Amino acid sequence: AFPKRVKVVEVGPRDGLQNEKNVVPTPVKISLINMLSETGLQVIEATSFVSPKWVPQMADHTEVMQGINKLPGISYPVLTPNLKGFEAAVAAGAKEVSIFGAASELFTKKNINCSIEESLERFNEVMTAARAASIPVRGYVSCVLGCPYEGKISAAKVAEVSKKMYSMGCYEISLGDTIGIGSPGSMKEMLTAVMKEVPVGALAVHCHDTYGQALANILVALQMGVSVVDASVAGLGGCPYAQGASGNVATEDLVYMLNGLGIHTGVDLQKLMDAGTFICNALNRQTNSKVSQASCRL
Amino acid sequence: MGTVPSALKHCLSYQHLLKEQLWIGEPAAPPPAAPHPGQEPQAPGLPEYIKIVEVGPRDGLQNEKVIVPTDIKIELINRLSRTGLPAIEVTSFVSSKWVPQMADHKEVMRGIERHPGVQYPVLTPNLQGFHSAIAAGATEVSVFGAASESFSKMNINCSIEESIEKFEEVAKSARNMNIPVRGYVSCALGCPYEGNIIPAKVAEVSKRLYSVGCYEISLGDTIGVGTPGSMKRMLEAVMKEIPLSALAVHCHDTYGQALANILTAIQMGVAVVDSSVAGLGGCPYAKGATGNVATEDVIYMLNGLGINTGVNLYTVMEAGNFICTALNKKTNSKVAQASFNTGTIN
């Protein structure tokens, strides 16, 4: 049986835009987030407090955080890779943060130049500060169904990293199929292992659609009791590991499926499509959402 | 091209990634024996083998704007014949006035290589088309019904019952000649004119087609509006009337739901899935929208589930690459998109 309600976590303004080639002006980012705030989405990942040297798209993190309308009942988490980022985020008004781990040693090394264990030590600093400030922390685990450098990733490793991040104090663990290589088979195997260590109520899935498998993978996760799903409006965000390939699953297509299953999300699909149309026009690109593509009557 | 982004420089190639993740099926006749070494352990409850019916050369090309030369069609079909696909729908014996893309049906039928163990069904809307198909060497035919009266009227200018009477004539002749007939039911999850279609109606039309002699009923989500919810309800109704082994699903990906819908169907035991190489074929009812689900993406999913198809994913991708190059269009297959465009250096 499926969950009756699913919380959709909108990652377009952060994960989506971060992987778009064109740098988006701050007012456009703010408008996008404000439009998303009107759709019924409860969680909108707004930006990332990383060094602009590494992620130029997120250089305006303070302005974005301070510029958006923060509607009551909506959470606007931001990424904070370390204590410095955390402090900047809190100073800018953030009330929730996210930290990014990985189930692959090579990926961690290439991405943030340290081992998994070292990355967890850094996160611990963030956790301690967050706890003191009563700020909830969401943990991401990347490469849960495969790694662009290591290839196959064992489900046991994913479970181990997830357990560590959960025990550190993350209220939710988002399991990311970073290169979209997973299929319903590997999703099931991975979740079975993770659910032995982390309660299903604290789990989310973050599926990329690089191989077209995202909705099928999400369906399996829902069947196993997962009730939090990440997605990106208009399917924003390509894949940095497969040139020309797509990345995030489109929020519109996810909501369409959940609606068809009778699962409550609280999201207005039309308003969501409008936000997607807005950002695609601003980015001068076509949507990656099939629902949006089919609904557009030219 | 400019410099390759640094993230790509040390990535595994797509071949390596796919090999590690998936069992790439070798062409083999169903059903399988013990699982091959390296195969994903199969999820319980799913079919062990799924027959893929490749509809690209017919349903796919029929919905492509550009008219494809006969020799290209033949080359595509010949390439598909070498992938392990057990069934390839090659053309349609309809009036060339209605479907110009299929005007060369005789030449295609006569020109293709016929590989042993591969079926080459063709569409035959009526007795005239049937006889023409047989004369051209067809050994299996398909007929197309619909679960929507409006769709039937708009598409073939007659009621559902009238259309089934025509198909019955075809089926009778076919039976006399030992020619199997496959039945399609369009609009199984929604109709561009009527909107919602009730599962009971789909079951009723399916039952009619099955009773006039179709060996298999392919349930088509013609406009791709279905979701796992509506797929399940529709199949539950149809499965009361038709044995599971005689059912197939033909999902369109217009709203991105195809793989999730197919997964739902196979979880319920359906073991025949239609798809189109490179996701050929747009949607005539939603301008700019996509149509058929891509064979490559379906096989990727089935491989990942440990389900045998007998089909080699790489060779399908290559056939897809061939036809997309010939059509001067981008593939609709995400697997192909991720694999062929990659700038990985290895």
Interface residues (C-beta under 8 A of the other chain):
Chain A: K110 G146 P148 Y149 E150 G151 K152 I179 G180 I181 G182 S183 P184 G185 S186 K188 D209 T210 Y211 G212 Q213 L215 A216 I218 L219 V220 C239 P240 Y241 A242 Q243 G244 A245 S246 A250 D253 Y256 M257 N259 G260 L261 G262 S289 K290 V291 Q293 A294 S295 C296 R297 L298
Chain B: V4 P5 A7 L8 H10 C11 L12 Y14 H16 L17 E20 Q21 L22 E40 A43 G224 G226 T227 P228 G229 S230 D253 T254 Y255 G256 Q257 L259 A260 I262 L263 T264 C283 A286 K287 G288 A289 T290 A294 D297 Y300 M301 N303 G304 L305 G306 S333 K334 V335 Q337 A338 S339 N341 T342 G343 T344
